[in-house]
């Protein structure tokens, strides 16, 4: 039977004569200088109460909202403004078997709240049912959650953006740095202690100078939307460090603000960070999690969406609406088939572009957003809606092109306008440098921009976000130091995290004093770095890899808000040497557009095309032919010639440009190899730009010997240049 239990009335001392119906748009709480318009979408509820709290988060005052337009409840309340704390109580049937979970005893956070005025405090009262009841979530809990629930905050959005210089880097010149707001600056000795681990810390001179020294064009921040620390983690003394547990898609995570005691400062500090980064020539990309929320599965708490309109916001099992469809592994999936949930996503994206001035988005588990029914649909409403939006047209849109559902691995299948995390690039590079055989064809395809994935959809090489490591998995240092994961600190008996890492420790697990193994690991790091920066596509650096950051073999640091995950800036000699090498490689790439071509092929009939734009060679100097690609599974040494006259090469203005010729020589074999430069190339004039076996070699100071033989050390990467 439906349950529609009431709650004890609390004072409603606003004079109703001074209130008005207000407007259904815009959604959320919006101050006009005289009062606040509140609008909440709840299509199937029976009634809604607006709940106002004093500055301490107590003395609740409830106001019955009487106007509803097209599913939105709305009211205008004069005499209140920025700093006002608020929430909602939503009345309706509680019938979990039918997917209805209204419970007015639970105070609910506005999905459109622009700021969090009071954070959640875990308690049993936050659940819509009685924990421990034999009927589970079918039971009904009538205890009040207001003392523990998060509260929204009315804000004044004004900010002085004057003097801001917004960069707009072409896609093919983009170099992305994935970073964690807290982890990046928390241990930096040159940042004032009260700014470490904050938005202001990211905006500080030491961090910005570091990013500039690396040639970064875009900073991709791991989730900064308001998120929750899972109760089971809190109970174990851990935290949700990564933040992929969103509850508010418009509100910032207040824990990253230097003055977290005053929520009104959070937005200002974030905007100051964006402005500082922009003026330093660095774009800001947000990692956004629109695929699920922190409310979890049917046994989770009732904090916002679930109690406002469960069926509108979440996808439920068609034959069993009590349970959720879960394509994310996090308990629920947002209902992007419902027009209002889609509107929520679009309103959120537009807000971050127009109000917060961010430059792009990386969509976590993006395949889940594109599922119309059960299958990922390129013609789905999600794509259509984004395509037609002029606000989002100039932004950078990056997909993590998979989810955990059937058919969710969609690398290469996202449409025009999208960049993708290229998981195939990552997997191929790891296996190749580990020494696996049979990868010569695949490594060639990945270094040339993955045309097999992106050219068929008329996209350019820049659509491929090339990465070797990311927040999820081993760091670069750990990739060459561990064969196995070491996640015991997570409290799950090392069961969490993937076992498929394609890593190699070089002969010893973890730290070692063996000089030979240490040298091999450093060379392997340089091999990965050069492969990342000299491949066609858009490189993404996992923050801290340039500092040789280690997590001591933990490949799932999601709950490690500790020195395990934070960036360490006190570099010993080997780490400092790798940082210097990494900086030189990135800047060399940026100086030479031949490494980041605009397109796979220029179809302009008037363009002058060389005989071959990219040519592959064997170690004996002979050009690769079909038989080599078909039968060369043993091959772990090959050369890639990229012609500097290719019309696909463009400068920063998009004009055709000429560059030097380059010959990339890769040797993943465990012994040295002598590579002969083909007689089809130039007999002289080649210089060594980089040799990962000789990292201190001055750039382009050593000429290749006239016998055209280049000595490749075991497991090494050599870059040769030829100026025309």
N, C-alpha and C positions, 0 to 999 in steps of 0.2 A: 504494500500500500504506500502511496506517496506520503512523505513527511513534510509538513510545512510549519515546523515549530517556530514560535515567535521568540522575541527577546525582550528583556525588560527595557522599557523606554527610559531614555536619559534626556536631560533638558534640551529643549529646542527653543532657546530663548532669542533667536533671530526673529524680528518682527516680520511676519509673512507679507505685510503690506509693502515692505521695502524690497522684497525679492521679486524677481520677474522670471518669466519662462526661460529666458536666455536663448541660446542657439545650439543646434546639434553640431555645428562646425565652428571652429576647429575642435577636434577631439582633445580631451585632457583638460587641464586647468590653465586658463589663460587670463592674465591680468591686463586690464586696459587703462590703468591709472586711477580708476574709481572703485573697482571691484573685480570679481573673478567670475568668469563663465566656466562652468563645469559641464562636461559632456562625456558620457560613458555608454559604449555600445553593449547592450545586453538584450538580445533579440527575443529570448523565450522566457525571461524572468517575469514575475508578477508585480514586483515593486522594488524600488531602490531607495536607500537612504544615504545621503552625503554625511560623513562624519568628520567634524572639525575638532582639532585638539589644540591645547595651548602649547607654549614653547617647551614645556617639560614632557610633552607627549601624553598628558593626562587630561582630566576634565573634558571628556568627550561630549560634544553637542551634535545631536542628530537632526538632520533636516530632510523631511520626506520630499523626494523629487516627484513632481506630478506631471511633468510634460515628457512625452516620448514621441520622437519623430523617426520613422524608418528604422526602428530598433535602437535608437540612441536616446537615453535619458539625459535631460539637460535642465540646467537652472543657472540663473545669474544671482550672485550674492554680493551686494554692495558693502563697502566699508572694510574689506579685507584685502590683503595683497601679498607681496613677496615675504616669505618666511612662514606663511600659514601651513601648518601640518594637516594632512587630510587622508581619508581612506573611504571605502564604501562598504555597505552591507547590502547584500542582494537577496531578495526573497523569491522563493519558487519551490517547486517540488524537489524532494530528495529521493530519486529513484535510480540508483546506480545501474540496475539491470537495464534501464532505458537510456543510460548515458547522461542523466540529469543529476547534478550534484550541488544544488543550491543549499546553502546553510547560512542564514543571516547571523548566526553566532560567530561567524568568522569574518574578521575585518580584512578587507581585500585591498591590495595595492592597485592603483590605477595603471593599466598597461601603458598609458601615455604620460606617466609622471616624468617630468623633466629632471627631477632631482630626488634623492632619498634623504628625508629629514631625520629618520631614525631607522637604524638597521635592525634586522631580525635577531631575535634571541630564541634559540631552539627550546621548544616546550611541547608536551603532548597536546596542549590546547590548540595547536596550529593545525591539527588534523581534523577533517570533517567527520571522522568516525572515531569510535572508542578503540584505541590501541589495546590489543590483548583480548578484545571481545571475540568470542568464537565465530561470530558472523563476519568478522573482519570489516572491510569497507562497506558492507551492507548495513552495518549499525550506524547510529546517528549520535553525534557528540554535541551536547548543548552548552558546553562550557565556552566562555568568552575568550577569544584569542587576542583581543585588542592590546593587552599589556605586552605581548610578545611579537606582534606582527610589524613588518616594515611599514613606514608611513611615507606618503608622497609629500613633496614640498613645492609650494607655489614659488616661481622664480621670476626675477627681472632679467630678461635676456640681453639687455643692452650691453654693448662692448665697443670700444674704440678700435676699429680695424684699420684706421688710417696709418699709412706708412707700410702696410703689408704688401709684399711683392710675391704674388702667388706663382710658383714655378709651374711649367707645363712641359715636362720632358716627353719627347716622342717615345712611343713604346719600344722602338728598336734601340734606344739609347738608355733604357731603364736598367738600373742595378738596384735590387731590392735587398734590404737588411731586415730580417725578421727578429723582433726584439720583445722582451718582457719589460714593462714599465718599472716594476719593482726590482727585478733581478739585475737589470743592466747597470743601475747606478748605486745600488745599495751598499757596495763595498768600495766605491771609488774614493780614494783618499783626498782628491782635490775638490770634492763637492762638499759644501757645508753639511754637517751631519743632519740638520733638520730638513734638508732637501733631498737626501738620498732615498731612493725608492719611490719617487713621486713624479708627477707630471713636470713639476719645476726642475727636478733633477735631469730629466730628459732634455729640457730646454737650456740646461746649463752649458757654459762655454766648454768645459772638458769633453762632454758627450758630443756636442755639435762638432768640435774640432776633430774628434776621433772619427766621426762619420764622414766628414769631409776628407780626412786623410786616406780613407778607404775608397773614395770616389762614389759614395752612395748617392743615388738620386731619389730614392723612396724608402721611408722608414715604415715597415709594416708592424703595427703594434698588435700583440696578442690581446685577447678580449679585454676591453675597457668598459663595456656595458655592465650595469649593475648585476652582479652574480652572487650566488650563495656558496658558502662552504658547507658541503654535505654533512648531514648530522653524523653519519657513521665515521667521517674523518675527524670531526670535532671531538667525538667521544674518544678517539684514539690519540688526541693531541696533535692532529695534522690539519692541513688546510687545503682547499682547492686552489693550488698555486696557479695553474694555467688559466682558470677562469671560464672554462667552457661549460658553464652552468647558469645561463642567463635567466634573470627574472624581469628585468626592465630594459626594453629596447631603445628608450630615449634617455635614460639616466646613466650618468657616469658612475663607475665604481668609486665610491668616496674614500676607500682605503688607500688610494693612490694619490691623494691630495696632501700637501704639506700641512694644511690647516684642516684636518678632518673633523675638528670640533665644530667648525662652522660650515655646514653644507653649502651655504651660498657662495663660498669661495671656490668650490670644486670646479664649477663651470668656467669661472674666470681664469683659473690656473690652467685648465686644459686649453682654452683659447689662446692664452699667452704662449703656451708651448707650441701650438700650431703656428702662430705668427712668427715665433723665433725660428722654427724649422724652415718655414717658407722663405724667410729673409736670408736664410743660409743656403737656399737653393734646393731644399729637400722636401719632397712631397710626403704626405701622411696618408697611409692606407690602414684601414681598420679591419682586423679579423673579426667577423661578425657571425653569430651563432643563431640563425633564424630557424634552424631545423627542429629544435626542441626547446623546452624550458626546464627550469629547476624544480618544477612540481613533480617530476618523475612519473611513475606508472600509477595504476589505480590505487595503490597503497600509499601514495605520497601525500604530502600536506596540501591543504587548501589555502593558498596564499594570494592568488590573483585570478588568472585565466579560468581555472577549474571552477571556481565559485561564481564567476561572472557569467559565463556561458560556455560550459564544457564542450558542447557539441559544435559550437561555432569555431572554437579555437583549436581543438584537437581532433585528430583522425582516430575514430574508433573502429573496432571490428564490426563490419556490417551485420554479421549474424550474432554478435555478442557485444553490444555497445558498452557493457561494463568495462571491457578491456580495450586498451589502446593498440593501434598499429604502431609498431616500433621499428623504423628503418635506421635508427641512429644508435641503438644499443644503450640509450639513456632513459628508456621507459616510455617516452611519448614522441609524437611527431606533430608539428604544427600543421593545421589544416589549411594548406594553401589552395585547396579546391574551393574553400568558402570565400566569397568576395570580400568580407570584412577582414579576415585574417590576411588576405593578400593586400588589402588597403593598409593595414597596420604595418606590414613590411615596407611598403612603398613610402608611407608617411615617415617612417623611421629613416629610411635611406635619404629621403629629401631633406629631413631635418639635419642630418649630419653633414650634408653637403652645403646647404644654404646657411644654416645657423652656426655650425661648428667649423666650416671651411675645410673639411677633409677632402682628399683627392681621389679616393677609391676604396674598394672593399674586397676583401678575400672572404668568400662564402664557405664556411665550414660545412662539410658533408653536403655539398651543393646538389647532388643528385636527389636527395630527399625533398628538396624544394620543387623539383621539376616532375614529381610523380603525379600524374593526373588521376589514375586509378591505382594500379600496382606497379605499372611500368613507368620508367623515365621517359618523358615525352618532350622532344625538342620543340614541339608546336604548342606546348602547354601555356597556361595563362601566366605563369611566372615569367617566362621569356617574353611573351607578347607585351606584358605590361611594362617591363623594363625597357623594351625596344622603343616604345612610343613616348617615353618620358624625356623631355628636353633637358631637365635638370641633371639627369644621370648620363646623358649622352657623352659629355666630355670626360667622365670619370673612368678610372681603370677598374675593370671588373674581372676578378680572378676567382676561378672555381677550384675547390678541392673536388675533383670530378668523380667522387665515389661516395657511397654510403654503405650500410651493412645489410641492405635488403638484396633480394634476388635481382640480378642484372644491374646492380648498382655501380659496377666499375665502368665508368664512361669516359676514360681518358681518350681524348681525340674526338669526342662526339658532341662537345658543346658547340653552339652556333657562332656565327660571325659576331665580332665585337667582344668575345670572351678570351681571356688568357686562362691557362690551366696549369696547375701543378702537374708536371709530367713525371708520374710515378715510374714510367718505363725508362726514362732517362736515368733516374736514381738507381733503379735495380740493375740496369745494364752496366753503369759505371762501377758500381760496387763489385759486381761479379768479375768484370774484366780485370780490374786492378788486383783483385784477390788471386787471379791466375786461372780462373775458369776458362775452359776451352769452348770453341764453337760460337764465340760472340763477335767475331771479326765483322760480320755483316751488320749486326745490330749496333755495335759501337760506331761504325761508320755512319749509319742512319741518324743516331742520336747526336753526334758531333756536327752533322750537317743541318741540324734544325728540326729533325723528326718530320720530314715532309710526308711520310706515310700517315701521320696523324692529322696534320694541319693543312697541307696543300690541297687535299681533296675537298675541304670545306672552304676553300678560297681565303684561308687565313695566312698570315705571314709567319716567319720564324719566331717573331716576338711573342706569338701566342703560347709558345712553349716556355713555361716557367721551369728552368733547369735548376735542379737542386740535388745535392748529395746527401745532406742532412737537413732536418727541421726540428722543431720543438719536440715532436713525437718520435722517439727513437734515440739511438746513440748520437752523441756529439761527434765531431770529426776526430777529436783526440781518442775518444773511446772506440770509434769505428776501427782504428788501427791498433787498438790495445787490448781488445776483448773478443773472444770467440763466443762467449755466452753472456746473457743478461745477469745482473746482480741486483735484484730489486727487493731484497729482504727488508730494507728500511721502510717500504711501503706498507708493511704489516699484512701482506697477503701471501706469505710463504713462497714468494718468488713465482706465483702463478700468473700475475698480471704482466702485461707487456708482451710484445710479439717475440716468438722464438726464431722468426725468419729475418735475420739481420744482414746476411751476406757480409759479415765482418771477418777480419783476420787479425790475430794478435801479433803475428810476426815471429812467434816461437815461445812466448811466455804470456801467461794470463795476467793482465794488469801491470802495475808498476814493476820495473826491473832495473837492475844495475848493469845489465849486459849492454856494452857500448854498441855492439853490432846491431842488436835488436832496436835500440833507441835510434840509431842512424837510419835504419830501414823504415821505422815508423815515421820519422820526420820526412823522409823522401816520399813515402806513400801519401802523406798529407799534402805535400807539394804537387804530387801527381794529380790528386783529386782537385786541388785548387786550380791548377792550369787547365784541367779538363773542363772545369766549370766556367772559367773565364774566356777560354778560347773556342768554345762551342758556339754555334749559331743559336740564337734564342735569348731569353731574358734570364740572367743568373740571379738566384736568390741565395744569400748568405744566411746561415743560421747563426743568430747573434752569439758571439763569444767564441765561435770557431777560430776566428783570426787571433784570439788570445790563447788558443789551445785549451779551451775550457773543458774540464772533465766532470762527469757525474759519477765517477768511480764505478762505471759499468752499469749504472741504472739507466734503462732505456724507456722508462715510463715515469718521469719525474713530476707527474701532474700534481702530486700532493706534497712535494718537497719544497716548501717555502723556507729554505735553509741554505747553508753554504754549498750544499750539493748542487743547487740550481743557480745560485747567484754568480755573477761574473767576477772573476778575480783579476785585479789590475796590477798586482805586484808580480811582474814578469821576471823569471830567471833568464839567463842568456839564451837557451834554446827557444823559449817562447817569444822573447823579443826578436830573435832572428827570424822566426816564422812570420811574425807580424810585419816586419819590414819587407820580407819577400812578398807577402800577400798584398801589401799596399802597392808595391812596384808592379805586380802583375795586373791588378785592377786598373791602374792608371795607364798602363801600356795598352790594355784593351780599349779603354776609352779614347785614346789617341788615334786608334786605327779602326776606322769604320768597316774594314774588311772582316773584322771579327763579329760585327753585329749588323749584318746586311738587312736591308729594308724588306726584301721579298725573296721568295725562292727563285723566281724567274721574272725577268722584265719582258713583257710581251710587246713593247714598243718596237715596231718594225724599223724605225729610224735609229734605234740604239745600236751601237757597235758591240757585237758579242765576240768575245774570244772563242777560240776553238773549244775550250772546256773551262767552265767556271770553277769547278771542283774536280780534282783528279786524284785517284787513289793508287798508291804504289806499294809493291812488295819490297822487302829488305834488300833484294838483289838489284833493285832499280827498275824492274820491269813494271809496266802499268798493269793494274789488276784487270783481269778479264773475267768473263762469266764463269769459267771453270774454277777460277780461284775463289769466287764467292760461293760456289756450290760445293766445292770439295775441300776448302781450306779450313776445316774445323779445327785443325791443329794450330792455326796461325794466331800468334799473340804479339806480332810486330807488324806495323803497317805505317804508311806515311800518307798524309792528307795535304795536297797542294791546293791552295785557294788563291785564285787569280785576282790581282789588284785592279784589273781593268773591267771587272764584271759590272754591268750596268745596274745590278741590284744594290750596289754600294751607294748610300746616300749620306749627305752631311746633315747637320742639325736642322737645316732649313728644308730638308726633303729634296735637295738638288742632287743630281748624279755627281759622284766624286770618284777620283782615282786614289789608290792607296798602294802601298808596297805589296809585293807577293809574299806569301808565307808558306812554309813547309812545316807541318806538325808531324813529329816523329814519335810514335808511341811504342814502347817496349814493355809489355807485361810479363815477359819471360823472366825466369829466375837466373838467367845468365846474360852476360854482355852480348851485344849483337853489333856487327859493323853494317851500317846502312849505307848503300851506295845511291848517290843522287843520280837520277836518270839522265842519260845523254839528251833526252827530250827537253830537259830543263836547262838552265844556264850553266855553262861549264865553270864559271867563277862568279864572284860577287855576292855569294851567300855569307851571311854573318849569323853568329849564334846570339839570339835574343835571350833565351832562357834555357837552362839545363837543370832539371830538378836534382841531378846528382852533384851539381856544382852551384849551389844556390847563391854564392857570393860573386859569381861571374858578372863583371860589368856588362850592362845591356849593350848588345851589338858592338862589342869591342874585339871579339875574336872571329876572324875570318875562317871559313871552311877551307881545308887544304885542297890543293889543286887536283889531288887524286880522287876527289869527290866522295871520299869515304868519311862517314860520320860515326864515331864510336858512341854507341848507346849503352850506358851502364845497365845492369840488371834492374828491372822495374823502374824505368825512368821515362821522362817526357822532355823532348827537346823542341824548341821553337826556332826555326831559321827564318831570316828575313832577307828580302832582296828589293832594294830601292831601284826603281826604273830611272 
